[in-house]
């Protein structure tokens, strides 16, 4: 069976005490880069955690690579990569030890993992730190290890939740280039970020989510023609209804000065 | 071969069992191995050794430490003629130690949410992850149990024979499993009804109670031991016996040794075997999915209802009222309110300081219990003693512990604002800190102690209570003044320096003894005592003024 849609969701919803996701319907094709954006608390991370099988309780249906998320969670996890928002690592380990451990969880060959990990660390300029414990690493260094850990098993789909936080300018450019080349090699990338500039440049399609609901879905050109905006930032502001930045900033300054 | 590989080799022997339970053994082994490595590194850090050094003999040290404990237990159980009583004592000890270790040392591991983002997104099924966590804990508990039961097992083998020893060892394994299952089930039950925050609070208070119980047990048990005639004690199985796990083990061993196949012994033996085995089956089949589901929700959205605006307003009004009355400017007020709130909220700080409240109780009893008088005689004679002096000055313990601990915090990096804010006289922050300790911790406990003193010694002790109150604040100020001047929450806990503490400690003891001694001398003349209070207040004012004037150059960073 040829799979055209690698990710599908039907009325995907999630409720904690309040509803954080409300009837999200997605259809994502193989090889697409999806920019998944929204304000804080919009439901981006929750969507990603459901699609990666981390949150098992949800309403609606979802499939990844043709597998039902509820029934075939492990099959999906074998084929996807996930890079979380916070640099969650076992910091008392060295990057090599950590990556070796991750490799074991994917049943990768020990020697191959080690060679691959060493080379990937070198590309990210961490070659000299491969045997140092990560307790002393900066946020950016940890984020690089996290990026490698999410991709070391060469997944078909990559879920990235704010992958650029803490990275320096050179690393951001490198990650952008890696994502573009991954797409060219047929990988699907589901990319959630606040950095509009990057989303605008690399995404084939942009999905905007606000208060748990999908409010826009299309290419940058399509969305832009609807909203008549100059940049994704302006488009985002218009669509999410937060147009009052200028007046909010004015209020902020006047409160400061009155004090 | 280091201990890690030894433990993993031991696991390899059991891999058939794991696979039969539906576990991916390779993944389980990898998870357990990485957790053992991290444990070792955490131990190294806490012993302040060189970063990359592995503690080769950590296992041997642990074993030795627990074996020393085991010697006392062994001697005690050996001296009890009743086999059933000695077994109940031993298994209570083992199970309490296991449960305590689980709660105090392993709560963070059992409820660790970092696995949610590191392991949960990988192709590891929930059962493998949960059993890996349990295995990791069991390996540690195995070391603990081995240490605790090594010497007792030798003595049991010597006293009751080799065959009995085999059953004894099996019963130990069952006892450990039972303690583990009971603790797990309790956690699950709490998680079912409480939020993550509430669960952490419950564990925190439990840890505090355990710290006090350990100290209390250590101080009080030997004193109370002589009051009971253990030698003559004979245990009879009652209806409530079936509810207490150590009695199951004792009953089962009594059945084996004396061949007692009556109904009570058969029931106890059945419970001893079936509860841990059935519990393991239920854990694997039913509890694991619930636990994993709950665990994946930890660290997510909090489902705790927020406090109402009125509740918040009431609390903050009370604090503002107090801080406005006891502080003189905004820096001092800021420090007072910060320390006041932290003392009530920060779990790690509470864990370090609050056991002192229990110690006051324990030492209060320790100093009271002397000779072989029974409790009622002691209590009746109390009004004829001047024991209230001990109570008045024991309360100081809480202030002293708080003063020692409050400069240290894991979040010490959050103290950047001290450097960036225009603080001219950091002494004001120090005085706010001391006042918060006195108000938040000392005064409530002293009020309870004062009520107790008034109840036992009557209104005539009021002058001593008042003089003692000001004396306690005076002593706190003197100790703060001669001690290291560190702003609250600014130092990493690892920066605690033990050197030079002996001289400082002696000086502090002197500072406590002088005002306390003066109080004792003057207590015979209540009028003189009361007339000394203005002098006390004057001294407090002068010392506080000098303390407030502390400059940046005297502050340790």
Interface residues (C-beta under 8 A of the other chain):
Chain A: X16 X17 X20 X52 X53 X54 X55 X56 X57 X73 X74 X75 X77 X78 X82 X84 X86 X88 X89 X90 X92 X93 X97 X101 X102 X104 X105 X106 X107 X133
Chain B: X26 X27 X30 X31 X33 X34 X37 X38 X41 X42 X45 X51 X52 X114 X116 X117 X118 X119 X120 X121 X122 X123 X124 X125 X293 X296 X297 X300 X301 X303
